[in-house]
Amino acid sequence: MAVKERVGLVISDKMAKTVVVAVENRSSHPKYGKIVVKTKHYKAHDEENQCKEGDRVRIQETRPLSRTKRWKVVEIISAALR
């Protein structure tokens, strides 16, 4: 079974060991052809609190870690300018 992975932007790092990651999904509208951008927010586990707001990260699905947290940060792809 394949492990689900997403790449997104950290939009909040205010919680302890948790970041909120926004993942954009760009798809073409079936009838009109316009590119539609849908954004979904995932709460991801960040054990060392390394992620900061604006970082691009890769997250991976994992077992439930809390009521809303089902993802963990695998790597920081690019850090935000601080």
PDB file with one MODEL, atoms N, CA, C and O in Angstrom:
MODEL        1
ATOM      1  N   MET A   1       0.836  -1.182   0.000  1.00  0.00           N
ATOM      2  CA  MET A   1       0.000   0.000   0.000  1.00  0.00           C
ATOM      3  C   MET A   1       0.882   1.245   0.000  1.00  0.00           C
ATOM      4  O   MET A   1       1.834   1.348   0.774  1.00  0.00           O
ATOM      5  N   ALA A   2       0.554   2.177  -0.868  1.00  0.00           N
ATOM      6  CA  ALA A   2       1.349   3.402  -0.993  1.00  0.00           C
ATOM      7  C   ALA A   2       1.056   4.351   0.157  1.00  0.00           C
ATOM      8  O   ALA A   2      -0.075   4.438   0.636  1.00  0.00           O
ATOM      9  N   VAL A   3       2.091   5.062   0.592  1.00  0.00           N
ATOM     10  CA  VAL A   3       1.946   6.051   1.657  1.00  0.00           C
ATOM     11  C   VAL A   3       1.605   7.388   1.021  1.00  0.00           C
ATOM     12  O   VAL A   3       2.255   7.812   0.066  1.00  0.00           O
ATOM     13  N   LYS A   4       0.579   8.054   1.554  1.00  0.00           N
ATOM     14  CA  LYS A   4       0.171   9.347   1.001  1.00  0.00           C
ATOM     15  C   LYS A   4       1.151  10.424   1.429  1.00  0.00           C
ATOM     16  O   LYS A   4       1.515  10.520   2.601  1.00  0.00           O
ATOM     17  N   GLU A   5       1.574  11.229   0.472  1.00  0.00           N
ATOM     18  CA  GLU A   5       2.457  12.360   0.740  1.00  0.00           C
ATOM     19  C   GLU A   5       1.908  13.587   0.039  1.00  0.00           C
ATOM     20  O   GLU A   5       1.330  13.489  -1.043  1.00  0.00           O
ATOM     21  N   ARG A   6       2.090  14.745   0.659  1.00  0.00           N
ATOM     22  CA  ARG A   6       1.671  16.013   0.083  1.00  0.00           C
ATOM     23  C   ARG A   6       2.791  17.026   0.278  1.00  0.00           C
ATOM     24  O   ARG A   6       3.599  16.899   1.198  1.00  0.00           O
ATOM     25  N   VAL A   7       2.834  18.032  -0.592  1.00  0.00           N
ATOM     26  CA  VAL A   7       3.790  19.133  -0.453  1.00  0.00           C
ATOM     27  C   VAL A   7       2.982  20.407  -0.291  1.00  0.00           C
ATOM     28  O   VAL A   7       2.079  20.688  -1.079  1.00  0.00           O
ATOM     29  N   GLY A   8       3.317  21.184   0.750  1.00  0.00           N
ATOM     30  CA  GLY A   8       2.549  22.391   1.004  1.00  0.00           C
ATOM     31  C   GLY A   8       3.356  23.442   1.729  1.00  0.00           C
ATOM     32  O   GLY A   8       4.553  23.286   1.971  1.00  0.00           O
ATOM     33  N   LEU A   9       2.669  24.519   2.071  1.00  0.00           N
ATOM     34  CA  LEU A   9       3.285  25.683   2.693  1.00  0.00           C
ATOM     35  C   LEU A   9       2.811  25.780   4.140  1.00  0.00           C
ATOM     36  O   LEU A   9       1.618  25.661   4.417  1.00  0.00           O
ATOM     37  N   VAL A  10       3.753  25.996   5.061  1.00  0.00           N
ATOM     38  CA  VAL A  10       3.396  26.144   6.473  1.00  0.00           C
ATOM     39  C   VAL A  10       2.751  27.519   6.658  1.00  0.00           C
ATOM     40  O   VAL A  10       3.361  28.545   6.360  1.00  0.00           O
ATOM     41  N   ILE A  11       1.513  27.527   7.151  1.00  0.00           N
ATOM     42  CA  ILE A  11       0.815  28.803   7.339  1.00  0.00           C
ATOM     43  C   ILE A  11       0.689  29.172   8.810  1.00  0.00           C
ATOM     44  O   ILE A  11       0.352  30.311   9.133  1.00  0.00           O
ATOM     45  N   SER A  12       0.959  28.214   9.717  1.00  0.00           N
ATOM     46  CA  SER A  12       0.917  28.514  11.142  1.00  0.00           C
ATOM     47  C   SER A  12       1.847  27.564  11.889  1.00  0.00           C
ATOM     48  O   SER A  12       1.858  26.358  11.642  1.00  0.00           O
ATOM     49  N   ASP A  13       2.632  28.139  12.814  1.00  0.00           N
ATOM     50  CA  ASP A  13       3.509  27.322  13.655  1.00  0.00           C
ATOM     51  C   ASP A  13       3.336  27.712  15.122  1.00  0.00           C
ATOM     52  O   ASP A  13       4.273  27.604  15.914  1.00  0.00           O
ATOM     53  N   LYS A  14       2.141  28.164  15.478  1.00  0.00           N
ATOM     54  CA  LYS A  14       1.893  28.686  16.820  1.00  0.00           C
ATOM     55  C   LYS A  14       1.669  27.601  17.867  1.00  0.00           C
ATOM     56  O   LYS A  14       1.768  27.871  19.064  1.00  0.00           O
ATOM     57  N   MET A  15       1.367  26.374  17.432  1.00  0.00           N
ATOM     58  CA  MET A  15       1.138  25.288  18.381  1.00  0.00           C
ATOM     59  C   MET A  15       2.446  24.576  18.706  1.00  0.00           C
ATOM     60  O   MET A  15       3.415  24.658  17.952  1.00  0.00           O
ATOM     61  N   ALA A  16       2.459  23.886  19.824  1.00  0.00           N
ATOM     62  CA  ALA A  16       3.645  23.118  20.221  1.00  0.00           C
ATOM     63  C   ALA A  16       3.677  21.806  19.448  1.00  0.00           C
ATOM     64  O   ALA A  16       2.730  21.022  19.503  1.00  0.00           O
ATOM     65  N   LYS A  17       4.781  21.571  18.721  1.00  0.00           N
ATOM     66  CA  LYS A  17       5.011  20.353  17.944  1.00  0.00           C
ATOM     67  C   LYS A  17       3.972  20.105  16.851  1.00  0.00           C
ATOM     68  O   LYS A  17       3.803  18.975  16.393  1.00  0.00           O
ATOM     69  N   THR A  18       3.278  21.167  16.436  1.00  0.00           N
ATOM     70  CA  THR A  18       2.273  21.045  15.380  1.00  0.00           C
ATOM     71  C   THR A  18       2.369  22.238  14.441  1.00  0.00           C
ATOM     72  O   THR A  18       2.543  23.374  14.881  1.00  0.00           O
ATOM     73  N   VAL A  19       2.253  21.972  13.142  1.00  0.00           N
ATOM     74  CA  VAL A  19       2.188  23.042  12.151  1.00  0.00           C
ATOM     75  C   VAL A  19       0.946  22.825  11.290  1.00  0.00           C
ATOM     76  O   VAL A  19       0.485  21.696  11.122  1.00  0.00           O
ATOM     77  N   VAL A  20       0.416  23.912  10.751  1.00  0.00           N
ATOM     78  CA  VAL A  20      -0.699  23.828   9.823  1.00  0.00           C
ATOM     79  C   VAL A  20      -0.131  24.038   8.424  1.00  0.00           C
ATOM     80  O   VAL A  20       0.512  25.052   8.151  1.00  0.00           O
ATOM     81  N   VAL A  21      -0.374  23.068   7.537  1.00  0.00           N
ATOM     82  CA  VAL A  21       0.173  23.093   6.181  1.00  0.00           C
ATOM     83  C   VAL A  21      -0.966  23.264   5.184  1.00  0.00           C
ATOM     84  O   VAL A  21      -1.941  22.514   5.216  1.00  0.00           O
ATOM     85  N   ALA A  22      -0.843  24.253   4.298  1.00  0.00           N
ATOM     86  CA  ALA A  22      -1.838  24.483   3.244  1.00  0.00           C
ATOM     87  C   ALA A  22      -1.342  23.815   1.963  1.00  0.00           C
ATOM     88  O   ALA A  22      -0.250  24.112   1.479  1.00  0.00           O
ATOM     89  N   VAL A  23      -2.153  22.914   1.425  1.00  0.00           N
ATOM     90  CA  VAL A  23      -1.809  22.206   0.198  1.00  0.00           C
ATOM     91  C   VAL A  23      -2.758  22.665  -0.900  1.00  0.00           C
ATOM     92  O   VAL A  23      -3.977  22.556  -0.769  1.00  0.00           O
ATOM     93  N   GLU A  24      -2.181  23.184  -1.990  1.00  0.00           N
ATOM     94  CA  GLU A  24      -2.981  23.667  -3.117  1.00  0.00           C
ATOM     95  C   GLU A  24      -3.209  22.549  -4.121  1.00  0.00           C
ATOM     96  O   GLU A  24      -2.302  21.775  -4.427  1.00  0.00           O
ATOM     97  N   ASN A  25      -4.430  22.475  -4.628  1.00  0.00           N
ATOM     98  CA  ASN A  25      -4.756  21.529  -5.686  1.00  0.00           C
ATOM     99  C   ASN A  25      -5.291  22.328  -6.867  1.00  0.00           C
ATOM    100  O   ASN A  25      -6.370  22.915  -6.794  1.00  0.00           O
ATOM    101  N   ARG A  26      -4.536  22.344  -7.943  1.00  0.00           N
ATOM    102  CA  ARG A  26      -4.952  23.084  -9.135  1.00  0.00           C
ATOM    103  C   ARG A  26      -5.537  22.098 -10.142  1.00  0.00           C
ATOM    104  O   ARG A  26      -4.881  21.131 -10.528  1.00  0.00           O
ATOM    105  N   SER A  27      -6.777  22.353 -10.564  1.00  0.00           N
ATOM    106  CA  SER A  27      -7.413  21.472 -11.536  1.00  0.00           C
ATOM    107  C   SER A  27      -8.237  22.310 -12.504  1.00  0.00           C
ATOM    108  O   SER A  27      -8.653  23.427 -12.196  1.00  0.00           O
ATOM    109  N   SER A  28      -8.454  21.751 -13.653  1.00  0.00           N
ATOM    110  CA  SER A  28      -9.229  22.429 -14.682  1.00  0.00           C
ATOM    111  C   SER A  28     -10.712  22.170 -14.445  1.00  0.00           C
ATOM    112  O   SER A  28     -11.116  21.045 -14.148  1.00  0.00           O
ATOM    113  N   HIS A  29     -11.526  23.228 -14.581  1.00  0.00           N
ATOM    114  CA  HIS A  29     -12.963  23.078 -14.424  1.00  0.00           C
ATOM    115  C   HIS A  29     -13.483  22.192 -15.557  1.00  0.00           C
ATOM    116  O   HIS A  29     -13.127  22.412 -16.714  1.00  0.00           O
ATOM    117  N   PRO A  30     -14.316  21.198 -15.250  1.00  0.00           N
ATOM    118  CA  PRO A  30     -14.741  20.256 -16.289  1.00  0.00           C
ATOM    119  C   PRO A  30     -15.505  20.892 -17.456  1.00  0.00           C
ATOM    120  O   PRO A  30     -15.374  20.446 -18.595  1.00  0.00           O
ATOM    121  N   LYS A  31     -16.305  21.935 -17.178  1.00  0.00           N
ATOM    122  CA  LYS A  31     -17.093  22.544 -18.246  1.00  0.00           C
ATOM    123  C   LYS A  31     -16.420  23.761 -18.862  1.00  0.00           C
ATOM    124  O   LYS A  31     -16.389  23.901 -20.084  1.00  0.00           O
ATOM    125  N   TYR A  32     -15.873  24.652 -18.014  1.00  0.00           N
ATOM    126  CA  TYR A  32     -15.385  25.940 -18.503  1.00  0.00           C
ATOM    127  C   TYR A  32     -13.884  25.982 -18.767  1.00  0.00           C
ATOM    128  O   TYR A  32     -13.403  26.896 -19.437  1.00  0.00           O
ATOM    129  N   GLY A  33     -13.149  25.021 -18.258  1.00  0.00           N
ATOM    130  CA  GLY A  33     -11.728  24.947 -18.568  1.00  0.00           C
ATOM    131  C   GLY A  33     -10.830  25.854 -17.750  1.00  0.00           C
ATOM    132  O   GLY A  33      -9.607  25.776 -17.866  1.00  0.00           O
ATOM    133  N   LYS A  34     -11.415  26.721 -16.916  1.00  0.00           N
ATOM    134  CA  LYS A  34     -10.607  27.618 -16.099  1.00  0.00           C
ATOM    135  C   LYS A  34      -9.889  26.823 -15.009  1.00  0.00           C
ATOM    136  O   LYS A  34     -10.440  25.865 -14.467  1.00  0.00           O
ATOM    137  N   ILE A  35      -8.662  27.223 -14.693  1.00  0.00           N
ATOM    138  CA  ILE A  35      -7.907  26.571 -13.623  1.00  0.00           C
ATOM    139  C   ILE A  35      -8.488  27.015 -12.283  1.00  0.00           C
ATOM    140  O   ILE A  35      -8.533  28.206 -11.977  1.00  0.00           O
ATOM    141  N   VAL A  36      -8.931  26.039 -11.489  1.00  0.00           N
ATOM    142  CA  VAL A  36      -9.527  26.303 -10.186  1.00  0.00           C
ATOM    143  C   VAL A  36      -8.539  25.860  -9.116  1.00  0.00           C
ATOM    144  O   VAL A  36      -8.030  24.740  -9.167  1.00  0.00           O
ATOM    145  N   VAL A  37      -8.264  26.736  -8.141  1.00  0.00           N
ATOM    146  CA  VAL A  37      -7.328  26.421  -7.064  1.00  0.00           C
ATOM    147  C   VAL A  37      -8.127  26.117  -5.807  1.00  0.00           C
ATOM    148  O   VAL A  37      -8.880  26.957  -5.316  1.00  0.00           O
ATOM    149  N   LYS A  38      -7.952  24.905  -5.292  1.00  0.00           N
ATOM    150  CA  LYS A  38      -8.585  24.522  -4.032  1.00  0.00           C
ATOM    151  C   LYS A  38      -7.484  24.317  -3.004  1.00  0.00           C
ATOM    152  O   LYS A  38      -6.482  23.664  -3.293  1.00  0.00           O
ATOM    153  N   THR A  39      -7.657  24.862  -1.815  1.00  0.00           N
ATOM    154  CA  THR A  39      -6.660  24.761  -0.759  1.00  0.00           C
ATOM    155  C   THR A  39      -7.228  23.957   0.394  1.00  0.00           C
ATOM    156  O   THR A  39      -8.350  24.195   0.841  1.00  0.00           O
ATOM    157  N   LYS A  40      -6.436  22.992   0.873  1.00  0.00           N
ATOM    158  CA  LYS A  40      -6.840  22.194   2.019  1.00  0.00           C
ATOM    159  C   LYS A  40      -5.787  22.334   3.106  1.00  0.00           C
ATOM    160  O   LYS A  40      -4.591  22.336   2.815  1.00  0.00           O
ATOM    161  N   HIS A  41      -6.220  22.451   4.352  1.00  0.00           N
ATOM    162  CA  HIS A  41      -5.298  22.613   5.475  1.00  0.00           C
ATOM    163  C   HIS A  41      -5.138  21.288   6.208  1.00  0.00           C
ATOM    164  O   HIS A  41      -6.121  20.608   6.506  1.00  0.00           O
ATOM    165  N   TYR A  42      -3.895  20.931   6.494  1.00  0.00           N
ATOM    166  CA  TYR A  42      -3.589  19.722   7.254  1.00  0.00           C
ATOM    167  C   TYR A  42      -2.804  20.122   8.493  1.00  0.00           C
ATOM    168  O   TYR A  42      -1.921  20.977   8.418  1.00  0.00           O
ATOM    169  N   LYS A  43      -3.119  19.511   9.636  1.00  0.00           N
ATOM    170  CA  LYS A  43      -2.304  19.684  10.841  1.00  0.00           C
ATOM    171  C   LYS A  43      -1.285  18.563  10.839  1.00  0.00           C
ATOM    172  O   LYS A  43      -1.647  17.391  10.742  1.00  0.00           O
ATOM    173  N   ALA A  44      -0.004  18.919  10.946  1.00  0.00           N
ATOM    174  CA  ALA A  44       1.076  17.942  10.862  1.00  0.00           C
ATOM    175  C   ALA A  44       1.963  18.008  12.090  1.00  0.00           C
ATOM    176  O   ALA A  44       2.170  19.075  12.668  1.00  0.00           O
ATOM    177  N   HIS A  45       2.484  16.856  12.480  1.00  0.00           N
ATOM    178  CA  HIS A  45       3.347  16.749  13.657  1.00  0.00           C
ATOM    179  C   HIS A  45       4.769  17.173  13.284  1.00  0.00           C
ATOM    180  O   HIS A  45       5.330  16.693  12.299  1.00  0.00           O
ATOM    181  N   ASP A  46       5.339  18.070  14.075  1.00  0.00           N
ATOM    182  CA  ASP A  46       6.705  18.566  13.876  1.00  0.00           C
ATOM    183  C   ASP A  46       7.445  18.387  15.202  1.00  0.00           C
ATOM    184  O   ASP A  46       7.400  19.266  16.063  1.00  0.00           O
ATOM    185  N   GLU A  47       8.119  17.259  15.364  1.00  0.00           N
ATOM    186  CA  GLU A  47       8.693  16.858  16.655  1.00  0.00           C
ATOM    187  C   GLU A  47       9.673  17.870  17.225  1.00  0.00           C
ATOM    188  O   GLU A  47       9.608  18.172  18.417  1.00  0.00           O
ATOM    189  N   GLU A  48      10.584  18.408  16.409  1.00  0.00           N
ATOM    190  CA  GLU A  48      11.622  19.322  16.906  1.00  0.00           C
ATOM    191  C   GLU A  48      11.251  20.797  16.788  1.00  0.00           C
ATOM    192  O   GLU A  48      12.084  21.658  17.071  1.00  0.00           O
ATOM    193  N   ASN A  49      10.031  21.107  16.381  1.00  0.00           N
ATOM    194  CA  ASN A  49       9.603  22.492  16.166  1.00  0.00           C
ATOM    195  C   ASN A  49      10.548  23.234  15.217  1.00  0.00           C
ATOM    196  O   ASN A  49      10.883  24.392  15.467  1.00  0.00           O
ATOM    197  N   GLN A  50      10.976  22.589  14.144  1.00  0.00           N
ATOM    198  CA  GLN A  50      11.910  23.191  13.185  1.00  0.00           C
ATOM    199  C   GLN A  50      11.202  24.053  12.150  1.00  0.00           C
ATOM    200  O   GLN A  50      11.769  25.037  11.675  1.00  0.00           O
ATOM    201  N   CYS A  51       9.979  23.702  11.795  1.00  0.00           N
ATOM    202  CA  CYS A  51       9.259  24.413  10.734  1.00  0.00           C
ATOM    203  C   CYS A  51       8.830  25.793  11.191  1.00  0.00           C
ATOM    204  O   CYS A  51       8.380  25.978  12.322  1.00  0.00           O
ATOM    205  N   LYS A  52       8.973  26.747  10.308  1.00  0.00           N
ATOM    206  CA  LYS A  52       8.535  28.111  10.560  1.00  0.00           C
ATOM    207  C   LYS A  52       7.530  28.504   9.476  1.00  0.00           C
ATOM    208  O   LYS A  52       7.437  27.854   8.435  1.00  0.00           O
ATOM    209  N   GLU A  53       6.794  29.561   9.734  1.00  0.00           N
ATOM    210  CA  GLU A  53       5.805  30.041   8.792  1.00  0.00           C
ATOM    211  C   GLU A  53       6.475  30.412   7.464  1.00  0.00           C
ATOM    212  O   GLU A  53       7.481  31.122   7.451  1.00  0.00           O
ATOM    213  N   GLY A  54       5.920  29.933   6.357  1.00  0.00           N
ATOM    214  CA  GLY A  54       6.470  30.230   5.037  1.00  0.00           C
ATOM    215  C   GLY A  54       7.331  29.121   4.464  1.00  0.00           C
ATOM    216  O   GLY A  54       7.678  29.167   3.283  1.00  0.00           O
ATOM    217  N   ASP A  55       7.691  28.116   5.271  1.00  0.00           N
ATOM    218  CA  ASP A  55       8.494  26.987   4.783  1.00  0.00           C
ATOM    219  C   ASP A  55       7.665  26.100   3.856  1.00  0.00           C
ATOM    220  O   ASP A  55       6.463  25.929   4.058  1.00  0.00           O
ATOM    221  N   ARG A  56       8.321  25.538   2.835  1.00  0.00           N
ATOM    222  CA  ARG A  56       7.672  24.529   1.988  1.00  0.00           C
ATOM    223  C   ARG A  56       8.100  23.167   2.525  1.00  0.00           C
ATOM    224  O   ARG A  56       9.294  22.884   2.627  1.00  0.00           O
ATOM    225  N   VAL A  57       7.128  22.327   2.868  1.00  0.00           N
ATOM    226  CA  VAL A  57       7.417  21.053   3.524  1.00  0.00           C
ATOM    227  C   VAL A  57       6.714  19.898   2.823  1.00  0.00           C
ATOM    228  O   VAL A  57       5.728  20.080   2.109  1.00  0.00           O
ATOM    229  N   ARG A  58       7.262  18.688   3.054  1.00  0.00           N
ATOM    230  CA  ARG A  58       6.625  17.452   2.590  1.00  0.00           C
ATOM    231  C   ARG A  58       6.035  16.773   3.822  1.00  0.00           C
ATOM    232  O   ARG A  58       6.734  16.557   4.812  1.00  0.00           O
ATOM    233  N   ILE A  59       4.738  16.434   3.759  1.00  0.00           N
ATOM    234  CA  ILE A  59       4.100  15.758   4.874  1.00  0.00           C
ATOM    235  C   ILE A  59       3.650  14.367   4.440  1.00  0.00           C
ATOM    236  O   ILE A  59       3.415  14.116   3.258  1.00  0.00           O
ATOM    237  N   GLN A  60       3.535  13.473   5.411  1.00  0.00           N
ATOM    238  CA  GLN A  60       3.211  12.077   5.139  1.00  0.00           C
ATOM    239  C   GLN A  60       2.110  11.631   6.088  1.00  0.00           C
ATOM    240  O   GLN A  60       2.109  11.995   7.265  1.00  0.00           O
ATOM    241  N   GLU A  61       1.181  10.849   5.579  1.00  0.00           N
ATOM    242  CA  GLU A  61       0.088  10.355   6.412  1.00  0.00           C
ATOM    243  C   GLU A  61       0.615   9.359   7.434  1.00  0.00           C
ATOM    244  O   GLU A  61       1.510   8.567   7.137  1.00  0.00           O
ATOM    245  N   THR A  62       0.055   9.403   8.641  1.00  0.00           N
ATOM    246  CA  THR A  62       0.481   8.508   9.708  1.00  0.00           C
ATOM    247  C   THR A  62      -0.740   8.134  10.558  1.00  0.00           C
ATOM    248  O   THR A  62      -1.863   8.530  10.248  1.00  0.00           O
ATOM    249  N   ARG A  63      -0.511   7.383  11.611  1.00  0.00           N
ATOM    250  CA  ARG A  63      -1.612   7.007  12.507  1.00  0.00           C
ATOM    251  C   ARG A  63      -2.148   8.256  13.198  1.00  0.00           C
ATOM    252  O   ARG A  63      -1.447   9.267  13.245  1.00  0.00           O
ATOM    253  N   PRO A  64      -3.357   8.222  13.730  1.00  0.00           N
ATOM    254  CA  PRO A  64      -3.876   9.392  14.438  1.00  0.00           C
ATOM    255  C   PRO A  64      -3.007   9.747  15.640  1.00  0.00           C
ATOM    256  O   PRO A  64      -2.776   8.912  16.514  1.00  0.00           O
ATOM    257  N   LEU A  65      -2.529  10.982  15.680  1.00  0.00           N
ATOM    258  CA  LEU A  65      -1.685  11.450  16.775  1.00  0.00           C
ATOM    259  C   LEU A  65      -2.484  12.286  17.773  1.00  0.00           C
ATOM    260  O   LEU A  65      -2.078  12.418  18.927  1.00  0.00           O
ATOM    261  N   SER A  66      -3.613  12.851  17.345  1.00  0.00           N
ATOM    262  CA  SER A  66      -4.519  13.588  18.217  1.00  0.00           C
ATOM    263  C   SER A  66      -5.870  13.615  17.505  1.00  0.00           C
ATOM    264  O   SER A  66      -6.073  12.912  16.515  1.00  0.00           O
ATOM    265  N   ARG A  67      -6.781  14.425  18.014  1.00  0.00           N
ATOM    266  CA  ARG A  67      -8.119  14.453  17.428  1.00  0.00           C
ATOM    267  C   ARG A  67      -8.111  14.927  15.973  1.00  0.00           C
ATOM    268  O   ARG A  67      -8.894  14.445  15.155  1.00  0.00           O
ATOM    269  N   THR A  68      -7.220  15.873  15.656  1.00  0.00           N
ATOM    270  CA  THR A  68      -7.198  16.428  14.290  1.00  0.00           C
ATOM    271  C   THR A  68      -5.898  16.156  13.547  1.00  0.00           C
ATOM    272  O   THR A  68      -5.802  16.444  12.354  1.00  0.00           O
ATOM    273  N   LYS A  69      -4.897  15.610  14.225  1.00  0.00           N
ATOM    274  CA  LYS A  69      -3.562  15.462  13.620  1.00  0.00           C
ATOM    275  C   LYS A  69      -3.367  14.054  13.079  1.00  0.00           C
ATOM    276  O   LYS A  69      -3.332  13.088  13.842  1.00  0.00           O
ATOM    277  N   ARG A  70      -3.237  13.937  11.728  1.00  0.00           N
ATOM    278  CA  ARG A  70      -3.058  12.642  11.068  1.00  0.00           C
ATOM    279  C   ARG A  70      -1.855  12.626  10.128  1.00  0.00           C
ATOM    280  O   ARG A  70      -1.676  11.674   9.369  1.00  0.00           O
ATOM    281  N   TRP A  71      -1.035  13.668  10.173  1.00  0.00           N
ATOM    282  CA  TRP A  71       0.097  13.802   9.259  1.00  0.00           C
ATOM    283  C   TRP A  71       1.350  14.147  10.047  1.00  0.00           C
ATOM    284  O   TRP A  71       1.259  14.670  11.158  1.00  0.00           O
ATOM    285  N   LYS A  72       2.525  13.857   9.483  1.00  0.00           N
ATOM    286  CA  LYS A  72       3.791  14.253  10.105  1.00  0.00           C
ATOM    287  C   LYS A  72       4.683  14.890   9.047  1.00  0.00           C
ATOM    288  O   LYS A  72       4.595  14.558   7.865  1.00  0.00           O
ATOM    289  N   VAL A  73       5.536  15.800   9.479  1.00  0.00           N
ATOM    290  CA  VAL A  73       6.462  16.473   8.575  1.00  0.00           C
ATOM    291  C   VAL A  73       7.629  15.533   8.302  1.00  0.00           C
ATOM    292  O   VAL A  73       8.296  15.078   9.232  1.00  0.00           O
ATOM    293  N   VAL A  74       7.876  15.240   7.020  1.00  0.00           N
ATOM    294  CA  VAL A  74       8.970  14.353   6.631  1.00  0.00           C
ATOM    295  C   VAL A  74      10.241  15.147   6.385  1.00  0.00           C
ATOM    296  O   VAL A  74      11.316  14.769   6.851  1.00  0.00           O
ATOM    297  N   GLU A  75      10.116  16.270   5.637  1.00  0.00           N
ATOM    298  CA  GLU A  75      11.291  17.091   5.350  1.00  0.00           C
ATOM    299  C   GLU A  75      10.869  18.524   5.045  1.00  0.00           C
ATOM    300  O   GLU A  75       9.744  18.793   4.622  1.00  0.00           O
ATOM    301  N   ILE A  76      11.813  19.428   5.277  1.00  0.00           N
ATOM    302  CA  ILE A  76      11.634  20.824   4.893  1.00  0.00           C
ATOM    303  C   ILE A  76      12.299  20.988   3.534  1.00  0.00           C
ATOM    304  O   ILE A  76      13.519  20.872   3.418  1.00  0.00           O
ATOM    305  N   ILE A  77      11.512  21.254   2.519  1.00  0.00           N
ATOM    306  CA  ILE A  77      12.050  21.364   1.154  1.00  0.00           C
ATOM    307  C   ILE A  77      12.785  22.679   0.977  1.00  0.00           C
ATOM    308  O   ILE A  77      13.911  22.709   0.480  1.00  0.00           O
ATOM    309  N   SER A  78      12.142  23.771   1.387  1.00  0.00           N
ATOM    310  CA  SER A  78      12.827  25.072   1.331  1.00  0.00           C
ATOM    311  C   SER A  78      12.355  25.914   2.504  1.00  0.00           C
ATOM    312  O   SER A  78      11.170  25.945   2.839  1.00  0.00           O
ATOM    313  N   ALA A  79      13.308  26.591   3.115  1.00  0.00           N
ATOM    314  CA  ALA A  79      13.010  27.420   4.269  1.00  0.00           C
ATOM    315  C   ALA A  79      12.600  28.813   3.817  1.00  0.00           C
ATOM    316  O   ALA A  79      13.047  29.291   2.775  1.00  0.00           O
ATOM    317  N   ALA A  80      11.760  29.453   4.593  1.00  0.00           N
ATOM    318  CA  ALA A  80      11.326  30.817   4.292  1.00  0.00           C
ATOM    319  C   ALA A  80      12.455  31.787   4.622  1.00  0.00           C
ATOM    320  O   ALA A  80      13.320  31.494   5.448  1.00  0.00           O
ATOM    321  N   LEU A  81      12.436  32.929   3.975  1.00  0.00           N
ATOM    322  CA  LEU A  81      13.414  33.972   4.287  1.00  0.00           C
ATOM    323  C   LEU A  81      13.054  34.578   5.621  1.00  0.00           C
ATOM    324  O   LEU A  81      11.938  35.062   5.809  1.00  0.00           O
ATOM    325  N   ARG A  82      13.999  34.556   6.558  1.00  0.00           N
ATOM    326  CA  ARG A  82      13.719  35.043   7.909  1.00  0.00           C
ATOM    327  C   ARG A  82      14.424  36.343   8.170  1.00  0.00           C
ATOM    328  O   ARG A  82      14.303  36.903   9.260  1.00  0.00           O
TER     329      ARG A  82
ENDMDL
END
